[in-house]
Amino acid sequence: MSNAANILIDQALELPALERAAVAEQILLSLDKPDAELDAIWASEAESRLSAYKSGREPAIALSDAFKTS
């Protein structure tokens, strides 16, 4: 990490908890920019899955089963 980043972190850590949380939130938001291409890919995938379900090509499964880990 650069010296400037280390200085910024040191200064941020001196802030009260609520202000640190607000700073962290703003930094995280700056990393999560909208991506129209990715959104279109996910929309297409969702439509494909819904179509497969409606046509009977894919069965419904319980949410609890969907989140089970092996």
N, C-alpha and C positions, 0 to 999 in steps of 0.2 A: 504494500500500500504506500502511496505517496506521503510525504511529510505533511502536505496540506490536508489530506484525508485523516491522518492521525491527529492533527490539531483539531480538526472539526469534530472528530469523535470525542476527544478529551473535553471539548467545550460542551458538546451535547450531553455528555454524561454528568455534567455539573447542573443541568437544568432539573427543575422539579419533574416528577414522574409524568404528570399530565402533559407538560410541554414536550418531554422526550417522546411520549406516545404520539403527539401531533406531528412532530418532526419525522418520526419513523413512518407514520402513515403517508405523509407527503412524499417521502423518498420511495416507498413501495408503490404508490400510485404512479410515480413517474416511470416505473419499470413496466407497468401493465398497460401498454398502449393498445388501442383497438387495432385489429388486423382484419381488414375486410376479406382478404383472401381466405384466411383461416376460418372466419365466421361462415363464409360461403361453403367451405368444405364440410364443416360441422352441420350446417343446415341441410346439405345434401344427404349426409349420412343419416341424420335424424329422419328425414323424409323417406329414405330407403328402408330404414328399420320399421317405421310405421306402416309402410306399404307391405312389407313382408309379414308383419303381424296381422294386418287386416285381411290379407289374402290366405292366411293359414300356413304360410311357408315357415314362419317362426312362431313358436308357442310363447304364451305369457309365462313369466316366472315370478315367484314371490320376491318382494324387495329384499327380504332377509336372506334368500338364496343368492340373489345377485351380489350381495356384499360379503358373502362367506369367503374366507381365505382358506387355501389348501393347507 
